[in-house]
């Protein structure tokens, strides 16, 4: 497994729109519980969902 130090990674701010991601999970809409987002970041596939965070190396 390839591990990288978190502070050596590029800023996630440049990779995703954090405000848009926050709006998806702001809790105002009950349908938000079924939403998940997957994106690539610094050689990893990141999945964010309701009570879920998964980070895996890109295969």
Secondary structure as a PSIPRED ss2 file (coil, helix, strand):
# PSIPRED VFORMAT (PSIPRED V4.0)

   1 X C   1.000  0.000  0.000
   2 X C   1.000  0.000  0.000
   3 X C   1.000  0.000  0.000
   4 X C   1.000  0.000  0.000
   5 X C   1.000  0.000  0.000
   6 X H   0.000  1.000  0.000
   7 X H   0.000  1.000  0.000
   8 X H   0.000  1.000  0.000
   9 X C   1.000  0.000  0.000
  10 X C   1.000  0.000  0.000
  11 X C   1.000  0.000  0.000
  12 X H   0.000  1.000  0.000
  13 X H   0.000  1.000  0.000
  14 X H   0.000  1.000  0.000
  15 X C   1.000  0.000  0.000
  16 X C   1.000  0.000  0.000
  17 X C   1.000  0.000  0.000
  18 X H   0.000  1.000  0.000
  19 X H   0.000  1.000  0.000
  20 X H   0.000  1.000  0.000
  21 X H   0.000  1.000  0.000
  22 X H   0.000  1.000  0.000
  23 X H   0.000  1.000  0.000
  24 X H   0.000  1.000  0.000
  25 X C   1.000  0.000  0.000
  26 X C   1.000  0.000  0.000
  27 X C   1.000  0.000  0.000
  28 X C   1.000  0.000  0.000
  29 X C   1.000  0.000  0.000
  30 X H   0.000  1.000  0.000
  31 X H   0.000  1.000  0.000
  32 X H   0.000  1.000  0.000
  33 X H   0.000  1.000  0.000
  34 X H   0.000  1.000  0.000
  35 X C   1.000  0.000  0.000
  36 X E   0.000  0.000  1.000
  37 X E   0.000  0.000  1.000
  38 X E   0.000  0.000  1.000
  39 X E   0.000  0.000  1.000
  40 X E   0.000  0.000  1.000
  41 X E   0.000  0.000  1.000
  42 X C   1.000  0.000  0.000
  43 X C   1.000  0.000  0.000
  44 X E   0.000  0.000  1.000
  45 X E   0.000  0.000  1.000
  46 X E   0.000  0.000  1.000
  47 X E   0.000  0.000  1.000
  48 X E   0.000  0.000  1.000
  49 X E   0.000  0.000  1.000
  50 X C   1.000  0.000  0.000
  51 X C   1.000  0.000  0.000
  52 X E   0.000  0.000  1.000
  53 X E   0.000  0.000  1.000
  54 X E   0.000  0.000  1.000
  55 X E   0.000  0.000  1.000
  56 X E   0.000  0.000  1.000
  57 X E   0.000  0.000  1.000
  58 X C   1.000  0.000  0.000
  59 X C   1.000  0.000  0.000
